[in-house]
Amino acid sequence: MSEVEVRLVGADEWQLWRAIRLRALQDEPAAFASTYDREAAFTEADWRSRLGGDGPAVLASHQGQPVGLAAGFSDRPGWLHVVSMWVDPAWRDRGIGRRLLDRVVVWAGEHGLRCYLDVTVGNDAARRLYEGYGFVATGETEPLREGSAHRCERMVLRDVPSDMPSDMSDH
């Protein structure tokens, strides 16, 4: 397998981000608090604003084509809310999800923030990734989004993983 690059992206790469985010929303509609229809209507300014915010936007790509993404934003003092985690089904089980989390967690640490996320109840593959990484369930649940029958559960990262790479180079 050729190398997968995992790197932070900014507002100028909004088109790459938009393409993979919309793919993710179509592939796993029950995994996200947003919907394909909502985000397909976003303007260029909306996408640029999301990527130019105060949190990380991380893209995994192979030969310039996006294969995974993750992001985060600080919505509570001292915390980074990890969102938008997704890896293309053809690229799963290759460690890409963990590498995306590594990049987000390092960013959070550099900014003095702890990490938490929400996982859809029943999304066992995502839950296994998060638990294997060190996230623990809090028992708090809430509806995935208004009008959804799905629920999500809050998980917090207890500690930075002991096998966290010390050199977060892009390759």
MODELLER restraints for C-alpha pairs under 7 A, 6 or more apart:
rsr = mdl.restraints
at = mdl.atoms
rsr.add(forms.Gaussian(group=physical.xy_distance, feature=features.Distance(at['CA:3:A'], at['CA:62:A']), mean=6.62, stdev=0.5))
rsr.add(forms.Gaussian(group=physical.xy_distance, feature=features.Distance(at['CA:4:A'], at['CA:60:A']), mean=6.42, stdev=0.5))
rsr.add(forms.Gaussian(group=physical.xy_distance, feature=features.Distance(at['CA:4:A'], at['CA:61:A']), mean=5.52, stdev=0.5))
rsr.add(forms.Gaussian(group=physical.xy_distance, feature=features.Distance(at['CA:4:A'], at['CA:62:A']), mean=4.80, stdev=0.5))
rsr.add(forms.Gaussian(group=physical.xy_distance, feature=features.Distance(at['CA:4:A'], at['CA:171:A']), mean=6.96, stdev=0.5))
rsr.add(forms.Gaussian(group=physical.xy_distance, feature=features.Distance(at['CA:5:A'], at['CA:60:A']), mean=5.47, stdev=0.5))
rsr.add(forms.Gaussian(group=physical.xy_distance, feature=features.Distance(at['CA:5:A'], at['CA:61:A']), mean=5.27, stdev=0.5))
rsr.add(forms.Gaussian(group=physical.xy_distance, feature=features.Distance(at['CA:5:A'], at['CA:62:A']), mean=6.38, stdev=0.5))
rsr.add(forms.Gaussian(group=physical.xy_distance, feature=features.Distance(at['CA:5:A'], at['CA:170:A']), mean=5.72, stdev=0.5))
rsr.add(forms.Gaussian(group=physical.xy_distance, feature=features.Distance(at['CA:5:A'], at['CA:171:A']), mean=5.34, stdev=0.5))
rsr.add(forms.Gaussian(group=physical.xy_distance, feature=features.Distance(at['CA:6:A'], at['CA:58:A']), mean=6.81, stdev=0.5))
rsr.add(forms.Gaussian(group=physical.xy_distance, feature=features.Distance(at['CA:6:A'], at['CA:59:A']), mean=5.65, stdev=0.5))
rsr.add(forms.Gaussian(group=physical.xy_distance, feature=features.Distance(at['CA:6:A'], at['CA:60:A']), mean=4.31, stdev=0.5))
rsr.add(forms.Gaussian(group=physical.xy_distance, feature=features.Distance(at['CA:6:A'], at['CA:61:A']), mean=6.57, stdev=0.5))
rsr.add(forms.Gaussian(group=physical.xy_distance, feature=features.Distance(at['CA:6:A'], at['CA:100:A']), mean=6.73, stdev=0.5))
rsr.add(forms.Gaussian(group=physical.xy_distance, feature=features.Distance(at['CA:6:A'], at['CA:170:A']), mean=5.38, stdev=0.5))
rsr.add(forms.Gaussian(group=physical.xy_distance, feature=features.Distance(at['CA:6:A'], at['CA:171:A']), mean=6.75, stdev=0.5))
rsr.add(forms.Gaussian(group=physical.xy_distance, feature=features.Distance(at['CA:7:A'], at['CA:58:A']), mean=5.48, stdev=0.5))
rsr.add(forms.Gaussian(group=physical.xy_distance, feature=features.Distance(at['CA:7:A'], at['CA:59:A']), mean=5.58, stdev=0.5))
rsr.add(forms.Gaussian(group=physical.xy_distance, feature=features.Distance(at['CA:7:A'], at['CA:60:A']), mean=6.61, stdev=0.5))
rsr.add(forms.Gaussian(group=physical.xy_distance, feature=features.Distance(at['CA:7:A'], at['CA:170:A']), mean=5.63, stdev=0.5))
rsr.add(forms.Gaussian(group=physical.xy_distance, feature=features.Distance(at['CA:8:A'], at['CA:56:A']), mean=6.64, stdev=0.5))
rsr.add(forms.Gaussian(group=physical.xy_distance, feature=features.Distance(at['CA:8:A'], at['CA:57:A']), mean=5.62, stdev=0.5))
rsr.add(forms.Gaussian(group=physical.xy_distance, feature=features.Distance(at['CA:8:A'], at['CA:58:A']), mean=4.44, stdev=0.5))
rsr.add(forms.Gaussian(group=physical.xy_distance, feature=features.Distance(at['CA:8:A'], at['CA:59:A']), mean=6.31, stdev=0.5))
rsr.add(forms.Gaussian(group=physical.xy_distance, feature=features.Distance(at['CA:9:A'], at['CA:57:A']), mean=5.68, stdev=0.5))
rsr.add(forms.Gaussian(group=physical.xy_distance, feature=features.Distance(at['CA:9:A'], at['CA:58:A']), mean=5.92, stdev=0.5))
rsr.add(forms.Gaussian(group=physical.xy_distance, feature=features.Distance(at['CA:9:A'], at['CA:59:A']), mean=6.60, stdev=0.5))
rsr.add(forms.Gaussian(group=physical.xy_distance, feature=features.Distance(at['CA:10:A'], at['CA:51:A']), mean=5.31, stdev=0.5))
rsr.add(forms.Gaussian(group=physical.xy_distance, feature=features.Distance(at['CA:10:A'], at['CA:52:A']), mean=5.98, stdev=0.5))
rsr.add(forms.Gaussian(group=physical.xy_distance, feature=features.Distance(at['CA:11:A'], at['CA:48:A']), mean=4.45, stdev=0.5))
rsr.add(forms.Gaussian(group=physical.xy_distance, feature=features.Distance(at['CA:11:A'], at['CA:49:A']), mean=6.99, stdev=0.5))
rsr.add(forms.Gaussian(group=physical.xy_distance, feature=features.Distance(at['CA:11:A'], at['CA:51:A']), mean=4.74, stdev=0.5))
rsr.add(forms.Gaussian(group=physical.xy_distance, feature=features.Distance(at['CA:11:A'], at['CA:52:A']), mean=5.17, stdev=0.5))
rsr.add(forms.Gaussian(group=physical.xy_distance, feature=features.Distance(at['CA:14:A'], at['CA:47:A']), mean=5.73, stdev=0.5))
rsr.add(forms.Gaussian(group=physical.xy_distance, feature=features.Distance(at['CA:14:A'], at['CA:48:A']), mean=5.77, stdev=0.5))
rsr.add(forms.Gaussian(group=physical.xy_distance, feature=features.Distance(at['CA:14:A'], at['CA:51:A']), mean=6.98, stdev=0.5))
rsr.add(forms.Gaussian(group=physical.xy_distance, feature=features.Distance(at['CA:16:A'], at['CA:66:A']), mean=6.92, stdev=0.5))
rsr.add(forms.Gaussian(group=physical.xy_distance, feature=features.Distance(at['CA:20:A'], at['CA:66:A']), mean=6.25, stdev=0.5))
rsr.add(forms.Gaussian(group=physical.xy_distance, feature=features.Distance(at['CA:22:A'], at['CA:36:A']), mean=6.01, stdev=0.5))
rsr.add(forms.Gaussian(group=physical.xy_distance, feature=features.Distance(at['CA:22:A'], at['CA:40:A']), mean=6.88, stdev=0.5))
rsr.add(forms.Gaussian(group=physical.xy_distance, feature=features.Distance(at['CA:24:A'], at['CA:86:A']), mean=6.28, stdev=0.5))
rsr.add(forms.Gaussian(group=physical.xy_distance, feature=features.Distance(at['CA:25:A'], at['CA:35:A']), mean=6.15, stdev=0.5))
rsr.add(forms.Gaussian(group=physical.xy_distance, feature=features.Distance(at['CA:25:A'], at['CA:36:A']), mean=5.16, stdev=0.5))
rsr.add(forms.Gaussian(group=physical.xy_distance, feature=features.Distance(at['CA:26:A'], at['CA:36:A']), mean=6.16, stdev=0.5))
rsr.add(forms.Gaussian(group=physical.xy_distance, feature=features.Distance(at['CA:29:A'], at['CA:35:A']), mean=6.59, stdev=0.5))
rsr.add(forms.Gaussian(group=physical.xy_distance, feature=features.Distance(at['CA:30:A'], at['CA:150:A']), mean=6.98, stdev=0.5))
rsr.add(forms.Gaussian(group=physical.xy_distance, feature=features.Distance(at['CA:31:A'], at['CA:120:A']), mean=5.75, stdev=0.5))
rsr.add(forms.Gaussian(group=physical.xy_distance, feature=features.Distance(at['CA:33:A'], at['CA:144:A']), mean=5.48, stdev=0.5))
rsr.add(forms.Gaussian(group=physical.xy_distance, feature=features.Distance(at['CA:33:A'], at['CA:145:A']), mean=5.21, stdev=0.5))
rsr.add(forms.Gaussian(group=physical.xy_distance, feature=features.Distance(at['CA:51:A'], at['CA:57:A']), mean=6.32, stdev=0.5))
rsr.add(forms.Gaussian(group=physical.xy_distance, feature=features.Distance(at['CA:54:A'], at['CA:73:A']), mean=6.49, stdev=0.5))
rsr.add(forms.Gaussian(group=physical.xy_distance, feature=features.Distance(at['CA:55:A'], at['CA:72:A']), mean=5.18, stdev=0.5))
rsr.add(forms.Gaussian(group=physical.xy_distance, feature=features.Distance(at['CA:55:A'], at['CA:73:A']), mean=4.53, stdev=0.5))
rsr.add(forms.Gaussian(group=physical.xy_distance, feature=features.Distance(at['CA:55:A'], at['CA:74:A']), mean=6.75, stdev=0.5))
rsr.add(forms.Gaussian(group=physical.xy_distance, feature=features.Distance(at['CA:56:A'], at['CA:71:A']), mean=5.33, stdev=0.5))
rsr.add(forms.Gaussian(group=physical.xy_distance, feature=features.Distance(at['CA:56:A'], at['CA:72:A']), mean=5.47, stdev=0.5))
rsr.add(forms.Gaussian(group=physical.xy_distance, feature=features.Distance(at['CA:56:A'], at['CA:104:A']), mean=6.36, stdev=0.5))
rsr.add(forms.Gaussian(group=physical.xy_distance, feature=features.Distance(at['CA:56:A'], at['CA:107:A']), mean=6.77, stdev=0.5))
rsr.add(forms.Gaussian(group=physical.xy_distance, feature=features.Distance(at['CA:57:A'], at['CA:70:A']), mean=6.09, stdev=0.5))
rsr.add(forms.Gaussian(group=physical.xy_distance, feature=features.Distance(at['CA:57:A'], at['CA:71:A']), mean=4.34, stdev=0.5))
rsr.add(forms.Gaussian(group=physical.xy_distance, feature=features.Distance(at['CA:57:A'], at['CA:72:A']), mean=6.76, stdev=0.5))
rsr.add(forms.Gaussian(group=physical.xy_distance, feature=features.Distance(at['CA:58:A'], at['CA:69:A']), mean=5.53, stdev=0.5))
rsr.add(forms.Gaussian(group=physical.xy_distance, feature=features.Distance(at['CA:58:A'], at['CA:70:A']), mean=5.17, stdev=0.5))
rsr.add(forms.Gaussian(group=physical.xy_distance, feature=features.Distance(at['CA:58:A'], at['CA:71:A']), mean=5.88, stdev=0.5))
rsr.add(forms.Gaussian(group=physical.xy_distance, feature=features.Distance(at['CA:58:A'], at['CA:100:A']), mean=6.58, stdev=0.5))
rsr.add(forms.Gaussian(group=physical.xy_distance, feature=features.Distance(at['CA:59:A'], at['CA:66:A']), mean=6.70, stdev=0.5))
rsr.add(forms.Gaussian(group=physical.xy_distance, feature=features.Distance(at['CA:59:A'], at['CA:68:A']), mean=5.91, stdev=0.5))
rsr.add(forms.Gaussian(group=physical.xy_distance, feature=features.Distance(at['CA:59:A'], at['CA:69:A']), mean=4.57, stdev=0.5))
rsr.add(forms.Gaussian(group=physical.xy_distance, feature=features.Distance(at['CA:59:A'], at['CA:70:A']), mean=6.72, stdev=0.5))
rsr.add(forms.Gaussian(group=physical.xy_distance, feature=features.Distance(at['CA:60:A'], at['CA:66:A']), mean=5.77, stdev=0.5))
rsr.add(forms.Gaussian(group=physical.xy_distance, feature=features.Distance(at['CA:60:A'], at['CA:67:A']), mean=5.53, stdev=0.5))
rsr.add(forms.Gaussian(group=physical.xy_distance, feature=features.Distance(at['CA:60:A'], at['CA:68:A']), mean=4.76, stdev=0.5))
rsr.add(forms.Gaussian(group=physical.xy_distance, feature=features.Distance(at['CA:60:A'], at['CA:69:A']), mean=5.92, stdev=0.5))
rsr.add(forms.Gaussian(group=physical.xy_distance, feature=features.Distance(at['CA:61:A'], at['CA:67:A']), mean=5.13, stdev=0.5))
rsr.add(forms.Gaussian(group=physical.xy_distance, feature=features.Distance(at['CA:61:A'], at['CA:68:A']), mean=6.83, stdev=0.5))
rsr.add(forms.Gaussian(group=physical.xy_distance, feature=features.Distance(at['CA:67:A'], at['CA:87:A']), mean=5.90, stdev=0.5))
rsr.add(forms.Gaussian(group=physical.xy_distance, feature=features.Distance(at['CA:67:A'], at['CA:88:A']), mean=5.26, stdev=0.5))
rsr.add(forms.Gaussian(group=physical.xy_distance, feature=features.Distance(at['CA:67:A'], at['CA:91:A']), mean=6.77, stdev=0.5))
rsr.add(forms.Gaussian(group=physical.xy_distance, feature=features.Distance(at['CA:68:A'], at['CA:86:A']), mean=5.47, stdev=0.5))
rsr.add(forms.Gaussian(group=physical.xy_distance, feature=features.Distance(at['CA:68:A'], at['CA:87:A']), mean=4.09, stdev=0.5))
rsr.add(forms.Gaussian(group=physical.xy_distance, feature=features.Distance(at['CA:68:A'], at['CA:88:A']), mean=5.93, stdev=0.5))
rsr.add(forms.Gaussian(group=physical.xy_distance, feature=features.Distance(at['CA:69:A'], at['CA:84:A']), mean=6.61, stdev=0.5))
rsr.add(forms.Gaussian(group=physical.xy_distance, feature=features.Distance(at['CA:69:A'], at['CA:85:A']), mean=5.71, stdev=0.5))
rsr.add(forms.Gaussian(group=physical.xy_distance, feature=features.Distance(at['CA:69:A'], at['CA:86:A']), mean=5.55, stdev=0.5))
rsr.add(forms.Gaussian(group=physical.xy_distance, feature=features.Distance(at['CA:69:A'], at['CA:87:A']), mean=6.60, stdev=0.5))
rsr.add(forms.Gaussian(group=physical.xy_distance, feature=features.Distance(at['CA:69:A'], at['CA:100:A']), mean=6.84, stdev=0.5))
rsr.add(forms.Gaussian(group=physical.xy_distance, feature=features.Distance(at['CA:70:A'], at['CA:83:A']), mean=6.17, stdev=0.5))
rsr.add(forms.Gaussian(group=physical.xy_distance, feature=features.Distance(at['CA:70:A'], at['CA:84:A']), mean=4.94, stdev=0.5))
rsr.add(forms.Gaussian(group=physical.xy_distance, feature=features.Distance(at['CA:70:A'], at['CA:85:A']), mean=4.31, stdev=0.5))
rsr.add(forms.Gaussian(group=physical.xy_distance, feature=features.Distance(at['CA:70:A'], at['CA:86:A']), mean=6.63, stdev=0.5))
rsr.add(forms.Gaussian(group=physical.xy_distance, feature=features.Distance(at['CA:70:A'], at['CA:100:A']), mean=6.10, stdev=0.5))
rsr.add(forms.Gaussian(group=physical.xy_distance, feature=features.Distance(at['CA:71:A'], at['CA:82:A']), mean=5.85, stdev=0.5))
rsr.add(forms.Gaussian(group=physical.xy_distance, feature=features.Distance(at['CA:71:A'], at['CA:83:A']), mean=5.19, stdev=0.5))
rsr.add(forms.Gaussian(group=physical.xy_distance, feature=features.Distance(at['CA:71:A'], at['CA:84:A']), mean=5.66, stdev=0.5))
rsr.add(forms.Gaussian(group=physical.xy_distance, feature=features.Distance(at['CA:71:A'], at['CA:85:A']), mean=6.95, stdev=0.5))
rsr.add(forms.Gaussian(group=physical.xy_distance, feature=features.Distance(at['CA:71:A'], at['CA:104:A']), mean=6.87, stdev=0.5))
rsr.add(forms.Gaussian(group=physical.xy_distance, feature=features.Distance(at['CA:72:A'], at['CA:80:A']), mean=5.96, stdev=0.5))
rsr.add(forms.Gaussian(group=physical.xy_distance, feature=features.Distance(at['CA:72:A'], at['CA:81:A']), mean=5.22, stdev=0.5))
rsr.add(forms.Gaussian(group=physical.xy_distance, feature=features.Distance(at['CA:72:A'], at['CA:82:A']), mean=4.30, stdev=0.5))
rsr.add(forms.Gaussian(group=physical.xy_distance, feature=features.Distance(at['CA:72:A'], at['CA:83:A']), mean=5.37, stdev=0.5))
rsr.add(forms.Gaussian(group=physical.xy_distance, feature=features.Distance(at['CA:73:A'], at['CA:80:A']), mean=5.37, stdev=0.5))
rsr.add(forms.Gaussian(group=physical.xy_distance, feature=features.Distance(at['CA:73:A'], at['CA:81:A']), mean=5.32, stdev=0.5))
rsr.add(forms.Gaussian(group=physical.xy_distance, feature=features.Distance(at['CA:73:A'], at['CA:82:A']), mean=6.86, stdev=0.5))
rsr.add(forms.Gaussian(group=physical.xy_distance, feature=features.Distance(at['CA:74:A'], at['CA:80:A']), mean=4.45, stdev=0.5))
rsr.add(forms.Gaussian(group=physical.xy_distance, feature=features.Distance(at['CA:74:A'], at['CA:81:A']), mean=5.86, stdev=0.5))
rsr.add(forms.Gaussian(group=physical.xy_distance, feature=features.Distance(at['CA:75:A'], at['CA:81:A']), mean=6.71, stdev=0.5))
rsr.add(forms.Gaussian(group=physical.xy_distance, feature=features.Distance(at['CA:78:A'], at['CA:112:A']), mean=6.90, stdev=0.5))
rsr.add(forms.Gaussian(group=physical.xy_distance, feature=features.Distance(at['CA:78:A'], at['CA:113:A']), mean=4.85, stdev=0.5))
rsr.add(forms.Gaussian(group=physical.xy_distance, feature=features.Distance(at['CA:78:A'], at['CA:114:A']), mean=6.27, stdev=0.5))
rsr.add(forms.Gaussian(group=physical.xy_distance, feature=features.Distance(at['CA:79:A'], at['CA:113:A']), mean=4.82, stdev=0.5))
rsr.add(forms.Gaussian(group=physical.xy_distance, feature=features.Distance(at['CA:79:A'], at['CA:114:A']), mean=4.76, stdev=0.5))
rsr.add(forms.Gaussian(group=physical.xy_distance, feature=features.Distance(at['CA:79:A'], at['CA:115:A']), mean=5.68, stdev=0.5))
rsr.add(forms.Gaussian(group=physical.xy_distance, feature=features.Distance(at['CA:80:A'], at['CA:108:A']), mean=6.40, stdev=0.5))
rsr.add(forms.Gaussian(group=physical.xy_distance, feature=features.Distance(at['CA:80:A'], at['CA:113:A']), mean=5.86, stdev=0.5))
rsr.add(forms.Gaussian(group=physical.xy_distance, feature=features.Distance(at['CA:80:A'], at['CA:114:A']), mean=5.96, stdev=0.5))
rsr.add(forms.Gaussian(group=physical.xy_distance, feature=features.Distance(at['CA:80:A'], at['CA:115:A']), mean=4.85, stdev=0.5))
rsr.add(forms.Gaussian(group=physical.xy_distance, feature=features.Distance(at['CA:80:A'], at['CA:116:A']), mean=6.39, stdev=0.5))
rsr.add(forms.Gaussian(group=physical.xy_distance, feature=features.Distance(at['CA:81:A'], at['CA:115:A']), mean=6.03, stdev=0.5))
rsr.add(forms.Gaussian(group=physical.xy_distance, feature=features.Distance(at['CA:81:A'], at['CA:116:A']), mean=5.22, stdev=0.5))
rsr.add(forms.Gaussian(group=physical.xy_distance, feature=features.Distance(at['CA:81:A'], at['CA:117:A']), mean=5.53, stdev=0.5))
rsr.add(forms.Gaussian(group=physical.xy_distance, feature=features.Distance(at['CA:82:A'], at['CA:115:A']), mean=6.64, stdev=0.5))
rsr.add(forms.Gaussian(group=physical.xy_distance, feature=features.Distance(at['CA:82:A'], at['CA:116:A']), mean=6.03, stdev=0.5))
rsr.add(forms.Gaussian(group=physical.xy_distance, feature=features.Distance(at['CA:82:A'], at['CA:117:A']), mean=4.98, stdev=0.5))
rsr.add(forms.Gaussian(group=physical.xy_distance, feature=features.Distance(at['CA:83:A'], at['CA:117:A']), mean=6.64, stdev=0.5))
rsr.add(forms.Gaussian(group=physical.xy_distance, feature=features.Distance(at['CA:87:A'], at['CA:97:A']), mean=6.50, stdev=0.5))
rsr.add(forms.Gaussian(group=physical.xy_distance, feature=features.Distance(at['CA:102:A'], at['CA:164:A']), mean=6.87, stdev=0.5))
rsr.add(forms.Gaussian(group=physical.xy_distance, feature=features.Distance(at['CA:105:A'], at['CA:115:A']), mean=6.90, stdev=0.5))
rsr.add(forms.Gaussian(group=physical.xy_distance, feature=features.Distance(at['CA:108:A'], at['CA:114:A']), mean=6.42, stdev=0.5))
rsr.add(forms.Gaussian(group=physical.xy_distance, feature=features.Distance(at['CA:108:A'], at['CA:115:A']), mean=6.99, stdev=0.5))
rsr.add(forms.Gaussian(group=physical.xy_distance, feature=features.Distance(at['CA:115:A'], at['CA:156:A']), mean=6.08, stdev=0.5))
rsr.add(forms.Gaussian(group=physical.xy_distance, feature=features.Distance(at['CA:115:A'], at['CA:157:A']), mean=5.52, stdev=0.5))
rsr.add(forms.Gaussian(group=physical.xy_distance, feature=features.Distance(at['CA:116:A'], at['CA:155:A']), mean=5.60, stdev=0.5))
rsr.add(forms.Gaussian(group=physical.xy_distance, feature=features.Distance(at['CA:116:A'], at['CA:156:A']), mean=4.20, stdev=0.5))
rsr.add(forms.Gaussian(group=physical.xy_distance, feature=features.Distance(at['CA:116:A'], at['CA:157:A']), mean=5.93, stdev=0.5))
rsr.add(forms.Gaussian(group=physical.xy_distance, feature=features.Distance(at['CA:117:A'], at['CA:154:A']), mean=5.81, stdev=0.5))
rsr.add(forms.Gaussian(group=physical.xy_distance, feature=features.Distance(at['CA:117:A'], at['CA:155:A']), mean=5.41, stdev=0.5))
rsr.add(forms.Gaussian(group=physical.xy_distance, feature=features.Distance(at['CA:117:A'], at['CA:156:A']), mean=6.49, stdev=0.5))
rsr.add(forms.Gaussian(group=physical.xy_distance, feature=features.Distance(at['CA:118:A'], at['CA:152:A']), mean=5.75, stdev=0.5))
rsr.add(forms.Gaussian(group=physical.xy_distance, feature=features.Distance(at['CA:118:A'], at['CA:153:A']), mean=5.26, stdev=0.5))
rsr.add(forms.Gaussian(group=physical.xy_distance, feature=features.Distance(at['CA:118:A'], at['CA:154:A']), mean=4.43, stdev=0.5))
rsr.add(forms.Gaussian(group=physical.xy_distance, feature=features.Distance(at['CA:118:A'], at['CA:155:A']), mean=6.00, stdev=0.5))
rsr.add(forms.Gaussian(group=physical.xy_distance, feature=features.Distance(at['CA:119:A'], at['CA:127:A']), mean=6.61, stdev=0.5))
rsr.add(forms.Gaussian(group=physical.xy_distance, feature=features.Distance(at['CA:119:A'], at['CA:152:A']), mean=5.10, stdev=0.5))
rsr.add(forms.Gaussian(group=physical.xy_distance, feature=features.Distance(at['CA:119:A'], at['CA:153:A']), mean=5.35, stdev=0.5))
rsr.add(forms.Gaussian(group=physical.xy_distance, feature=features.Distance(at['CA:119:A'], at['CA:154:A']), mean=6.59, stdev=0.5))
rsr.add(forms.Gaussian(group=physical.xy_distance, feature=features.Distance(at['CA:120:A'], at['CA:144:A']), mean=6.97, stdev=0.5))
rsr.add(forms.Gaussian(group=physical.xy_distance, feature=features.Distance(at['CA:120:A'], at['CA:150:A']), mean=6.91, stdev=0.5))
rsr.add(forms.Gaussian(group=physical.xy_distance, feature=features.Distance(at['CA:120:A'], at['CA:151:A']), mean=5.78, stdev=0.5))
rsr.add(forms.Gaussian(group=physical.xy_distance, feature=features.Distance(at['CA:120:A'], at['CA:152:A']), mean=4.02, stdev=0.5))
rsr.add(forms.Gaussian(group=physical.xy_distance, feature=features.Distance(at['CA:120:A'], at['CA:153:A']), mean=6.30, stdev=0.5))
rsr.add(forms.Gaussian(group=physical.xy_distance, feature=features.Distance(at['CA:121:A'], at['CA:151:A']), mean=5.71, stdev=0.5))
rsr.add(forms.Gaussian(group=physical.xy_distance, feature=features.Distance(at['CA:121:A'], at['CA:152:A']), mean=5.21, stdev=0.5))
rsr.add(forms.Gaussian(group=physical.xy_distance, feature=features.Distance(at['CA:121:A'], at['CA:153:A']), mean=6.34, stdev=0.5))
rsr.add(forms.Gaussian(group=physical.xy_distance, feature=features.Distance(at['CA:133:A'], at['CA:161:A']), mean=6.57, stdev=0.5))
rsr.add(forms.Gaussian(group=physical.xy_distance, feature=features.Distance(at['CA:134:A'], at['CA:157:A']), mean=5.68, stdev=0.5))
rsr.add(forms.Gaussian(group=physical.xy_distance, feature=features.Distance(at['CA:134:A'], at['CA:158:A']), mean=6.26, stdev=0.5))
rsr.add(forms.Gaussian(group=physical.xy_distance, feature=features.Distance(at['CA:134:A'], at['CA:159:A']), mean=6.87, stdev=0.5))
rsr.add(forms.Gaussian(group=physical.xy_distance, feature=features.Distance(at['CA:134:A'], at['CA:161:A']), mean=6.44, stdev=0.5))
rsr.add(forms.Gaussian(group=physical.xy_distance, feature=features.Distance(at['CA:135:A'], at['CA:155:A']), mean=5.67, stdev=0.5))
rsr.add(forms.Gaussian(group=physical.xy_distance, feature=features.Distance(at['CA:135:A'], at['CA:156:A']), mean=5.05, stdev=0.5))
rsr.add(forms.Gaussian(group=physical.xy_distance, feature=features.Distance(at['CA:135:A'], at['CA:157:A']), mean=4.13, stdev=0.5))
rsr.add(forms.Gaussian(group=physical.xy_distance, feature=features.Distance(at['CA:135:A'], at['CA:158:A']), mean=6.11, stdev=0.5))
rsr.add(forms.Gaussian(group=physical.xy_distance, feature=features.Distance(at['CA:136:A'], at['CA:155:A']), mean=5.11, stdev=0.5))
rsr.add(forms.Gaussian(group=physical.xy_distance, feature=features.Distance(at['CA:136:A'], at['CA:156:A']), mean=5.44, stdev=0.5))
rsr.add(forms.Gaussian(group=physical.xy_distance, feature=features.Distance(at['CA:136:A'], at['CA:157:A']), mean=6.36, stdev=0.5))
rsr.add(forms.Gaussian(group=physical.xy_distance, feature=features.Distance(at['CA:136:A'], at['CA:158:A']), mean=6.81, stdev=0.5))
rsr.add(forms.Gaussian(group=physical.xy_distance, feature=features.Distance(at['CA:137:A'], at['CA:154:A']), mean=6.04, stdev=0.5))
rsr.add(forms.Gaussian(group=physical.xy_distance, feature=features.Distance(at['CA:137:A'], at['CA:155:A']), mean=4.29, stdev=0.5))
rsr.add(forms.Gaussian(group=physical.xy_distance, feature=features.Distance(at['CA:137:A'], at['CA:156:A']), mean=6.63, stdev=0.5))
rsr.add(forms.Gaussian(group=physical.xy_distance, feature=features.Distance(at['CA:138:A'], at['CA:154:A']), mean=5.78, stdev=0.5))
rsr.add(forms.Gaussian(group=physical.xy_distance, feature=features.Distance(at['CA:138:A'], at['CA:155:A']), mean=5.61, stdev=0.5))
rsr.add(forms.Gaussian(group=physical.xy_distance, feature=features.Distance(at['CA:139:A'], at['CA:153:A']), mean=6.56, stdev=0.5))
rsr.add(forms.Gaussian(group=physical.xy_distance, feature=features.Distance(at['CA:139:A'], at['CA:154:A']), mean=6.87, stdev=0.5))
rsr.add(forms.Gaussian(group=physical.xy_distance, feature=features.Distance(at['CA:140:A'], at['CA:153:A']), mean=5.65, stdev=0.5))
rsr.add(forms.Gaussian(group=physical.xy_distance, feature=features.Distance(at['CA:140:A'], at['CA:154:A']), mean=5.59, stdev=0.5))
rsr.add(forms.Gaussian(group=physical.xy_distance, feature=features.Distance(at['CA:141:A'], at['CA:151:A']), mean=6.42, stdev=0.5))
rsr.add(forms.Gaussian(group=physical.xy_distance, feature=features.Distance(at['CA:141:A'], at['CA:152:A']), mean=5.44, stdev=0.5))
rsr.add(forms.Gaussian(group=physical.xy_distance, feature=features.Distance(at['CA:141:A'], at['CA:153:A']), mean=4.38, stdev=0.5))
rsr.add(forms.Gaussian(group=physical.xy_distance, feature=features.Distance(at['CA:141:A'], at['CA:154:A']), mean=6.36, stdev=0.5))
rsr.add(forms.Gaussian(group=physical.xy_distance, feature=features.Distance(at['CA:142:A'], at['CA:151:A']), mean=5.47, stdev=0.5))
rsr.add(forms.Gaussian(group=physical.xy_distance, feature=features.Distance(at['CA:142:A'], at['CA:152:A']), mean=5.66, stdev=0.5))
rsr.add(forms.Gaussian(group=physical.xy_distance, feature=features.Distance(at['CA:142:A'], at['CA:153:A']), mean=6.77, stdev=0.5))
rsr.add(forms.Gaussian(group=physical.xy_distance, feature=features.Distance(at['CA:143:A'], at['CA:150:A']), mean=6.02, stdev=0.5))
rsr.add(forms.Gaussian(group=physical.xy_distance, feature=features.Distance(at['CA:143:A'], at['CA:151:A']), mean=4.31, stdev=0.5))
rsr.add(forms.Gaussian(group=physical.xy_distance, feature=features.Distance(at['CA:143:A'], at['CA:152:A']), mean=6.14, stdev=0.5))
rsr.add(forms.Gaussian(group=physical.xy_distance, feature=features.Distance(at['CA:144:A'], at['CA:150:A']), mean=5.52, stdev=0.5))
rsr.add(forms.Gaussian(group=physical.xy_distance, feature=features.Distance(at['CA:144:A'], at['CA:151:A']), mean=4.83, stdev=0.5))
rsr.add(forms.Gaussian(group=physical.xy_distance, feature=features.Distance(at['CA:144:A'], at['CA:152:A']), mean=5.34, stdev=0.5))
